Amino acid sequence: MQNFTERGIDCPHCGHKIRLTLDISGGDQEFYDDCPACYNAIHLNLKVDSQHRKISLFVDADDEQVF
């Protein structure tokens, strides 16, 4: 499996289309990135299943988190 992959997402705040380059060499990751259009934080949750060669990226607004 390659260490880098590109994904297109829509900002959950303003709908702006964003291209992300993801480094999957570290396995599962949870991180934030700012939208270049509206500057709001985007919560990203990356799940890597190397056994099945599958990558899942879950995207939501920071204010949608349940604690």
C-alpha positions in Angstrom: 0.0 0.0 0.0 1.3 3.5 -0.9 2.1 5.8 2.0 0.3 8.8 0.5 -3.1 9.2 -1.0 -5.2 12.2 -2.1 -8.9 12.7 -1.2 -11.4 15.4 -2.1 -13.7 16.6 0.7 -16.3 19.3 1.1 -16.0 21.7 4.1 -18.8 20.9 6.5 -19.1 24.6 7.3 -19.2 26.3 4.0 -19.2 23.5 1.3 -15.9 24.6 -0.2 -14.2 21.7 -2.1 -10.8 20.8 -0.6 -8.1 18.3 -1.8 -6.1 16.7 1.0 -2.9 14.7 0.8 -3.0 12.0 3.5 0.0 10.3 5.0 -1.3 6.8 5.9 2.1 5.4 7.0 1.2 6.2 10.7 -2.0 4.1 10.6 -5.2 5.5 12.2 -5.2 9.2 12.8 -7.5 11.9 14.2 -6.6 15.5 13.3 -7.9 19.0 12.5 -7.4 21.1 9.4 -8.6 24.6 8.7 -10.8 25.3 5.7 -8.9 27.7 3.3 -12.2 29.5 2.4 -14.0 30.0 5.8 -11.1 29.3 8.2 -13.2 27.0 10.4 -11.7 23.9 11.9 -12.6 20.6 10.2 -12.4 17.4 12.2 -10.9 14.5 10.2 -10.7 10.9 11.4 -8.6 8.6 9.2 -9.0 4.8 9.5 -6.5 2.6 7.7 -7.2 -1.1 7.2 -4.0 -2.4 5.7 -5.1 -6.0 5.7 -8.0 -5.2 3.2 -6.1 -2.3 1.6 -8.9 0.1 2.5 -8.8 3.7 3.7 -11.8 5.5 5.3 -11.9 9.2 6.0 -14.6 10.6 8.2 -15.2 14.4 8.0 -17.3 16.6 10.3 -17.4 20.1 11.9 -15.7 20.5 15.2 -19.0 21.5 16.8 -20.6 18.1 16.0 -18.4 16.2 18.4 -20.1 14.3 21.2 -18.2 14.1 24.4 
